[in-house]
């Protein structure tokens, strides 16, 4: 690992749950998107009823980042099925989503999650009454962090910071992690340029 990789490895987002006062320190209107317990796919479709689409950027086996391994209760050297996509309205990318699925989760009913193609993961998870969702965590993803680099790969002028959320889901007791980052053109993001972020 070179010095640059070491810096990125250790510079991780500060994920926080919806603690008291969190919503008051977020840009106006953003808390409603970040802490919405329902399906983000369904909500984006409502905002973009005829032009919503999913573009798969990458999927396959890879190692989780340190904070991801921790919440998934995995060793750093473990491999997860990792899927990265962009959710579009027309030709505008609204959301970058990163999903990590441990090998144990892919047994049984979870095996279907590697065969989604361009189908949104949210449609599968929220249509399955046996799937449970854990608490939402939010973070401000800043330039220099690996997640920021993944979300804005190919962008000519990425912003210095952007908001994201993540949740643990359980399928038959087995875990997977879903992270969603709201890109600058998404309905949730314009307010982020109006009011500065304050730590809470």
C-alpha positions as CSV (number, residue, x, y, z in Angstrom):
1,X,0.0,0.0,0.0
2,X,1.5,3.4,-1.0
3,X,1.1,6.6,0.9
4,X,-1.8,7.8,-1.3
5,X,-3.7,4.5,-0.7
6,X,-2.9,4.7,3.0
7,X,-4.4,8.2,3.2
8,X,-7.6,7.1,1.4
9,X,-7.8,4.0,3.4
10,X,-7.8,5.9,6.7
11,X,-9.9,8.9,5.6
12,X,-13.4,7.5,6.0
13,X,-16.8,9.2,6.2
14,X,-18.2,9.9,9.6
15,X,-21.4,7.9,9.6
16,X,-24.0,9.1,12.1
17,X,-27.5,7.9,13.0
18,X,-30.4,10.3,13.4
19,X,-29.3,11.7,16.7
20,X,-31.1,14.6,18.4
21,X,-30.5,17.8,16.4
22,X,-29.2,16.1,13.3
23,X,-32.0,17.3,11.0
24,X,-31.5,20.9,12.1
25,X,-27.9,20.9,11.0
26,X,-28.7,19.5,7.5
27,X,-29.4,21.6,4.4
28,X,-33.1,22.5,4.1
29,X,-35.2,19.6,2.8
30,X,-32.4,17.1,2.7
31,X,-33.3,15.4,6.0
32,X,-36.6,14.2,4.4
33,X,-34.6,12.4,1.7
34,X,-31.8,11.0,4.0
35,X,-34.1,9.7,6.7
36,X,-37.0,8.5,4.5
37,X,-37.6,4.8,5.6
38,X,-39.2,3.9,2.3
39,X,-37.8,2.8,-1.0
40,X,-35.6,5.5,-2.7
41,X,-36.2,3.8,-6.0
42,X,-40.0,4.3,-5.6
43,X,-39.5,7.9,-4.7
44,X,-37.2,8.6,-7.6
45,X,-39.7,7.0,-10.0
46,X,-42.3,9.4,-8.6
47,X,-40.1,12.3,-9.4
48,X,-39.1,10.9,-12.8
49,X,-42.0,8.6,-13.8
50,X,-41.1,7.9,-17.4
51,X,-37.3,8.4,-17.7
52,X,-36.0,6.6,-14.6
53,X,-33.2,4.0,-15.3
54,X,-30.4,2.1,-13.7
55,X,-26.8,2.0,-15.1
56,X,-24.6,-0.7,-13.7
57,X,-21.0,0.7,-13.3
58,X,-19.3,-2.3,-11.7
59,X,-20.2,-5.6,-10.0
60,X,-18.2,-8.5,-8.8
61,X,-16.2,-9.7,-5.8
62,X,-14.0,-7.2,-3.9
63,X,-12.9,-6.3,-0.4
64,X,-15.0,-3.9,1.7
65,X,-13.6,-0.7,3.0
66,X,-12.7,-0.8,6.7
67,X,-16.0,0.9,7.9
68,X,-18.0,-1.4,5.7
69,X,-16.4,-4.5,7.0
70,X,-17.1,-3.3,10.5
71,X,-20.8,-2.9,10.1
72,X,-21.1,-6.1,8.1
73,X,-19.1,-8.0,10.8
74,X,-16.5,-9.1,8.4
75,X,-12.7,-9.3,8.4
76,X,-10.9,-6.8,6.2
77,X,-9.7,-9.5,3.9
78,X,-13.2,-10.9,3.3
79,X,-14.7,-10.7,-0.1
80,X,-18.2,-9.3,-0.8
81,X,-20.3,-9.2,-3.9
82,X,-20.1,-5.4,-4.7
83,X,-22.5,-3.7,-7.0
84,X,-22.1,0.0,-7.9
85,X,-24.8,1.7,-10.0
86,X,-26.1,5.1,-11.0
87,X,-29.8,5.9,-10.8
88,X,-30.7,8.2,-13.7
89,X,-33.6,10.5,-14.6
90,X,-33.2,10.7,-18.4
91,X,-29.5,11.5,-19.0
92,X,-28.9,13.0,-15.5
93,X,-27.4,10.8,-12.8
94,X,-29.3,11.4,-9.6
95,X,-27.9,8.8,-7.2
96,X,-24.8,6.7,-6.9
97,X,-25.5,3.4,-5.0
98,X,-23.0,1.0,-3.6
99,X,-24.2,-2.4,-2.3
100,X,-22.0,-5.0,-0.5
101,X,-23.3,-8.5,-0.1
102,X,-21.3,-11.0,2.0
103,X,-21.0,-14.6,0.6
104,X,-23.2,-15.9,3.4
105,X,-26.0,-13.7,2.3
106,X,-25.9,-15.1,-1.3
107,X,-27.0,-18.5,-0.2
108,X,-30.6,-19.5,-0.6
109,X,-32.9,-16.6,-1.5
110,X,-30.1,-14.1,-1.5
111,X,-28.6,-15.7,-4.6
112,X,-30.9,-13.7,-6.8
113,X,-29.2,-10.5,-5.9
114,X,-26.3,-11.2,-8.2
115,X,-28.7,-11.5,-11.2
116,X,-30.4,-8.1,-11.1
117,X,-29.0,-6.7,-14.3
118,X,-30.5,-3.2,-14.7
119,X,-33.3,-3.9,-12.2
120,X,-33.1,-1.6,-9.2
121,X,-32.1,-3.4,-6.0
122,X,-34.7,-1.4,-4.1
123,X,-37.5,-3.0,-6.0
124,X,-36.3,-6.4,-4.8
125,X,-35.7,-5.5,-1.2
126,X,-38.8,-3.5,-0.5
127,X,-41.1,-6.0,-2.2
128,X,-39.9,-8.8,0.0
129,X,-41.8,-8.9,3.4
130,X,-39.0,-11.0,4.8
131,X,-36.4,-8.3,4.4
132,X,-35.7,-6.1,7.4
133,X,-33.9,-2.7,7.3
134,X,-31.7,-1.4,10.1
135,X,-31.3,2.3,11.1
136,X,-30.2,4.8,8.6
137,X,-26.8,6.4,9.0
138,X,-25.8,9.6,7.2
139,X,-22.5,11.2,6.3
140,X,-21.1,14.1,4.3
141,X,-18.8,12.5,1.8
142,X,-15.8,14.7,1.0
143,X,-13.2,14.9,-1.7
144,X,-10.2,12.6,-1.0
145,X,-12.3,9.8,0.4
146,X,-12.6,6.6,-1.5
147,X,-16.4,6.7,-1.6
148,X,-16.3,10.2,-3.1
149,X,-13.9,9.0,-5.7
150,X,-16.2,6.0,-6.5
151,X,-19.3,8.2,-6.7
152,X,-17.7,10.8,-9.0
153,X,-15.6,8.6,-11.3
154,X,-15.9,10.2,-14.7
155,X,-17.2,13.5,-13.5
156,X,-15.4,16.5,-15.0
157,X,-16.0,18.8,-12.0
158,X,-17.1,16.8,-8.9
159,X,-18.2,18.8,-5.8
160,X,-16.0,19.1,-2.8
161,X,-18.7,17.3,-0.7
162,X,-21.9,15.5,-1.0
163,X,-24.4,13.8,1.3
164,X,-25.1,10.1,1.5
165,X,-26.8,7.5,3.6
166,X,-26.5,3.8,4.3
167,X,-28.4,1.0,5.9
168,X,-27.9,-2.6,6.8
169,X,-30.6,-4.9,5.4
170,X,-31.3,-8.5,6.6
171,X,-32.5,-11.3,4.4
172,X,-33.3,-14.4,6.4
173,X,-31.0,-13.0,9.1
174,X,-28.0,-12.5,6.7
175,X,-26.6,-9.0,6.2
176,X,-26.1,-6.7,3.2
177,X,-25.1,-3.0,3.2
178,X,-26.7,-0.4,0.9
179,X,-25.1,3.1,0.5
180,X,-26.8,5.8,-1.5
181,X,-25.1,9.1,-2.4
182,X,-27.2,12.0,-3.7
183,X,-25.5,13.5,-6.7
184,X,-25.6,17.2,-7.6
185,X,-28.5,16.9,-10.1
186,X,-30.7,14.9,-7.8
187,X,-33.8,16.6,-6.3
188,X,-32.2,16.3,-2.9
189,X,-29.0,18.0,-3.6
190,X,-29.5,21.7,-4.7
191,X,-30.2,22.7,-1.1
192,X,-26.7,21.5,-0.2
193,X,-25.2,24.5,-2.0
194,X,-27.4,26.9,0.0
195,X,-26.6,26.2,3.6
196,X,-23.2,25.1,5.0
197,X,-22.9,21.9,7.0
198,X,-22.3,22.1,10.7
199,X,-21.0,19.2,12.8
200,X,-23.6,17.7,15.2
